[in-house]
């Protein structure tokens, strides 16, 4: 008889573990849905700002909300800094150069002649 109760207790414990796992999956899914909703709303604000700028014939204000946040730029960045960051992040990688300070491989990007070493901060002058 005690064998019956042992099997019942094990099955009950396994069922509780499965239910906890399913509950966690539902909670994770709800969190993901909420995060996705926030991202879609942010994208809608960005698109609206882009459309309004085009309709009014104005230049894009990359340094202002919501574009600044969407591009991952810090608060207080100027329009020129925002444009430079965007240009650098989207430039095609043409190759690599060794950093003269630490020897790390630094990407050579199209149209950018003053690369920065991500490891030590040294500036590299490239000809590409």
VENTACOR-V556548 format. One record per residue. N is the residue number from 1. RES is the residue in one letter. PSI is psi in radians with two decimals (* if undefined). Layout:
BEGIN
n	res	psi
N	RES	PSI
N	RES	PSI
END
This chain:
BEGIN
n	res	psi
1	X	-0.65
2	X	-0.49
3	X	-0.68
4	X	-0.80
5	X	-0.63
6	X	-0.79
7	X	-0.72
8	X	-0.77
9	X	-0.70
10	X	-0.78
11	X	-0.69
12	X	-0.75
13	X	-0.71
14	X	-0.70
15	X	-0.75
16	X	-0.72
17	X	-0.71
18	X	-0.72
19	X	-0.74
20	X	-0.73
21	X	-0.76
22	X	-0.73
23	X	-0.70
24	X	-0.69
25	X	-0.73
26	X	-0.77
27	X	-0.74
28	X	-0.71
29	X	-0.67
30	X	-0.70
31	X	-0.77
32	X	-0.69
33	X	-0.70
34	X	-0.74
35	X	-0.71
36	X	-0.71
37	X	-0.74
38	X	-0.71
39	X	-0.69
40	X	-0.73
41	X	-0.69
42	X	-0.73
43	X	-0.67
44	X	-0.74
45	X	-0.70
46	X	-0.82
47	X	-0.73
48	X	-0.72
49	X	-0.70
50	X	-0.77
51	X	-0.82
52	X	-0.68
53	X	-0.72
54	X	-0.75
55	X	-0.71
56	X	-0.13
57	X	0.44
58	X	2.69
59	X	2.70
60	X	2.38
61	X	1.39
62	X	-0.41
63	X	0.01
64	X	2.78
65	X	2.59
66	X	-0.05
67	X	-0.69
68	X	-0.85
69	X	-0.77
70	X	-0.60
71	X	-0.09
72	X	0.53
73	X	2.56
74	X	2.74
75	X	2.48
76	X	0.00
77	X	2.51
78	X	2.92
79	X	-0.69
80	X	-0.72
81	X	-0.69
82	X	-0.77
83	X	-0.73
84	X	-0.77
85	X	-0.74
86	X	-0.78
87	X	-0.77
88	X	-0.67
89	X	-0.43
90	X	-0.08
91	X	2.52
92	X	2.34
93	X	2.13
94	X	-0.34
95	X	-2.80
96	X	2.65
97	X	2.64
98	X	2.37
99	X	2.28
100	X	-0.30
101	X	-0.89
102	X	-0.17
103	X	-0.02
104	X	2.65
105	X	2.17
106	X	2.35
107	X	2.35
108	X	2.06
109	X	2.51
110	X	2.24
111	X	0.02
112	X	2.08
113	X	-0.08
114	X	1.37
115	X	2.63
116	X	2.36
117	X	2.18
118	X	-0.23
119	X	-0.82
120	X	-0.19
121	X	-0.05
122	X	2.64
123	X	2.37
124	X	2.38
125	X	2.11
126	X	2.85
127	X	-0.02
128	X	*
END
